[in-house]
Amino acid sequence: MQFKRITNDINGNPRYVCHFSNLTNDKDREKAQSEAKRLGSFSHIPFLFDIAASKARKIGGKRYKGKDYGGGIVFQSYNIQDLEKMILELASI
């Protein structure tokens, strides 16, 4: 899993961004595709991003709105290894 270090938050805590697809699995993809078909959308990606963002909120993640990294979820963390373990656990749900 790749993380990109971004600027610290207002309190000086380190922040890292990872791609939203790290938080999804096949079941989530199927759910996003069925939702896209139901609503007549051409792409399931926005629905998949919503699923990933809701999972990320459980461990303190948020949508990354910076233009330098599209489709990212941002986390505040001092320990990337533990963060990666938590993300992998969420992806399996």
Helices and strands as residue ranges (DSSP letters): E 4-6, E 15-19, G 20-23, H 26-39, H 45-57, E 62-63, E 72-76, H 80-92
